[in-house]
Amino acid sequence: MSSNQDFMGRVVGAASQGAVGAVVAATLSAVTEPIVNNVLVNRVPLGTAIAELDGEKVKNFFKTTMSTNFIKFPFFEATSVIMSGVDLSPTLRGSVTGAVFCTTTLPITNFRFRKSMGMPITASSLYQAYLPTVLRDILYGIVRNKVMTAMIERNPEFARTNAGRFVNMFATVVAACVLSAPGNELRGYCLQPPNRALPFGEFFKPDKFVRSTSIGALIMAISLGVGTLATPQVEKLWHTIRAYLQSNPLSYLLIVLCVLDNILAARRCSEEEKKKTKKLTA
């Protein structure tokens, strides 16, 4: 029973790591992602991509990055921890994690990409470039598993410190992003607008590849590195809450009633807004 609780605590801790990373990444990505996507897909120079950046679009895109990151980041980290409890080789475990993550979240990824590029969003575009994306995410999952294991085994004592958690995650994510970058380039090639698509030989430019990969890897590494610092505290809080709930079963009923009260309050607010709108339009 205690081992199941510890495992659940690790899942919650991993999800919280992803949630903190999601906030950091959303803040950074709101500015950098439109630039990176412009360089990646349209192959424009970095200066041109920066000059084309629009403040209002950045503000609107921040809302998109925040909402999508809050789904994607915690989901990947929690899936990774869940898969760590399955008796598989690191390579196969990483492959399954990457495939499950990509298949589940690709519509969110493509929605966000098309938002950042100002492209129309259709049902058929949500699974666009599936094969290169799943290749990228499988490579990312494999490298994450192998590099993190090697980093922890290199110095287990250091890995248990805050500095160790940050350094290990930062190095692991940079390695995973760089080694899975060819899949990301192929994805960018497949996502080109048909009327502006470049031939295969013209699309792949080493300098643009290095630039887009470096920016993306640093954003992910910083975000998840910061996220690891919250994990121990969240796991402690989770164990404290579970212990309290187990010793006070009535608390479960109070939580359910609180959730129902919030749902009903949200409905009342929605109905009041509708009534106000009707009065204004009448």
N, C-alpha and C positions, 0 to 999 in steps of 0.2 A: 504493500500500500504506500509506504513512504517513498519507494523508488518511483512509483507512478506520480506522486506529488512533486518529487524533485524534477522529473521529466517535464511535467506540466509547467513548473516554474521556469525551466530553461526555455520552453516554447514562448511563454509570456515575456521573458527577458529578451529573447531574440526579436520578438515582435516589437517590443519597446525600443530596442536598438534601431530597428528599421524605421520606427515612427520618428525618433529624434533625427535620424539620418534624412528622413523625408523632408523635414522642415528646413534643415541646412541645405539640402540639395535643391529644394524648390526656390529658396532665396537666391542661390547661385545660378541655377538653371534659367530662371526667368529672364536674366540678362544674357547669359552665355549660350543657351541652347538655340535660340533663333540664329545667332551668329554661326555656331557650329553647323547647324543644319543647312544654312545657306552656303557655307563653304563646302560641306560634304556633298550636297545634292546638286547645287547650281554651279559649283566649282568657281566661285567668284573669289577674288583676292580678299584677304582678311580686312584690309582697310575699307574696301567697298562694303563688305558685310556689316562692319561697325557703323559706317555712314548711313546705311539703310535701316538701322535700328530705330524703332519708333517708341517713344516713352509711353504712349497710351497702350500700344500693343504689349509692351513689357508688363504693364500693370495688369492687363487682362490675362496675359499668359501665366502670370504668377498664380492666379486663381486656378488655372488648369493644372499647373505643375503641382500645386499643393494637394489638390484633390486626388490626382492620379498617383502621386508619390505615396500618399497615405494608404493606398491599396497595394501598390507594387512592392515598396520597400519592406513593410512588415510581412507581406505574404512570402517573399523570397526567403527572408531570414528565418521565419517560422517553418517553412517547408524544408529548408536546409537542416534545421535542428531535428525535425521529425524524421527525415531520411537518415540522419546520423544514428538513429535507433534501429535501423534496418540492417541486417547482416549482409552487406554487399561490399564489393571492392570500392575504393575511393573513386576510381574511374567510372564504374557503372553507377555509383550513387550520384556523382556529379552529373552524369548524362541524364538520369531520370529527373533529377531536380531541375536541370535546365529545360528539359522537354516539357515537364508539367508546368513550369513557370511561364514559358513562352506561349504554350497552347492556351493557357488560362488568361493571360494578360495582354496578348498581342492586340486585341481590339482597343485596349486602353492606350497602348504604346502608339498605335497608328493614329488614333484620335488626337493624341497629344502632338504627334509629329505634324499632322496636317493643320492643326491649329497654329503651331509655331510658324508654318510656312504660308499661312493664309490660303490653303487649298480647300476645295469643297470636300465635305465628309459624306460619304455614301456607305450603304451597307456592304457593298462589294469591296470597298477600300479597307475595311477593318481587318481583314486577314491578308492584305497585300504583302508580298515579300515574306511569306511564311517560312520557306525553306532556308534562306540565308539568315533569317532571324533566329530560327530554332538551332541552326548550326552555331551561331554566335553564342547563344545562351547555354548550349551544351558545353562548348569550349570553356566558357566562363565558369560554369558549375564545376567542371573537372579541375580546372586550375585552382579555383577557390579551395576545393577540398584538399588537394595535394599540397599546395603552398602553405595553407594555414596549419595543417598537420606538421609539416616540416618546421615551421616557425615556432610552434609550441614545443616540439620535441627538442629543438636546439637549446632552449633555456626555459624550462617549466616554471622556475621561480619568477623570472622576469615577466612571463606571460600572465601571472596572477596579479601584477601591479597595474595601476591605471596607465602608466607610460607604456608598459608592455602590451596591454590591450590595444592602445592606440597605434603603436608602431607596427605590431603584427597585422592588424586589420588594414592599416594604410598600405604596407608593403604587399599584402596578399591581394588587395583590390587593384592596386596599380598593375601587378603582374597579370591578374586575370583579365583586366581591361585591355592591356597591350597584346596579350597572346590571343585574345578572341577578336581583336580589331579587324583582321581580314574578313571575318563574317559581317562585321559592321559596314565595312567598305562595300562588300557585295550587296548588302541590304540597301545602302545608299544608291548604288548603281540601279537596282531594281525599282527604286522609288522615284526615279527621275520622271518629270512630266513628259509625256510622249512627244509633245511639240518642241521640247527643248532637250531631248535626250542626246547625250554624247556617245560616240562609239566607244567600245570597250577600251581600246588603246589610248584614247584621249582622256577618258574619265579618271583612270588611275594615275595620279601624280604623287610621287613620294613626299614632297614638301607639304601638300594639303593633307595627305594621309597622316603624317606625323603631327601636324597642327591639330586636326580634329580629334585624333586619338589622345593626345596629351591633355587637352582641355577636358575632355570627357572623363578620362581616368582620374585626373586631379579632383574633379567635382565629386565623383563617386567615393574616392579614397578619403577625402576630408570628411564627407558627410557620414560615412559609416564608421570612420575612426572616432569621430565625436560621439556617434551613437553608442559605441562600445562602453564609453564612460558612464552611461546611464544604466547599463544592464545590471550590474551588481545591486544597485540601489532598488531597482524595480523588482528584482528577484526577492530581495529581503522584504519589500513591501507586500509582494504577493504571498509569501509564506506567513507573514503577520496577519494578513486579511483572512487567509484560509484557516489559520488556527483560531481566529476570533469567530468566524462563521461556524466552525465545527463545535465550538464550545457554547455558541448562542444560536441554535437552529432557527429561532424566531426572526433572526436578521434576514434570512432568505426571503421571508414573506414581506418584510419591510422594503427590501430591494425591488421585489416584483411590483409592490404597490407604488413605489416611487417611479418606476419605469412607466407604469400605466398612467400615472398622474401626468407625467411629462408628455406622453403621447396624446392624451385627451386635451391638455393645454395647448399643444401645437395645433390640434384640429380646431379648437375654439378660435385661436388666432387666425387660422386660415379662413374660417367661415366669416369672421369679422372683417377681414381684408376684402373678401368677395362682396360682402354687403356694402362696404364703403365704395368699392369700385362701381357697383351697380348704381348707387345713389349719384355718384359723380357723372356717370354716363347717361343717367335718366334725363 
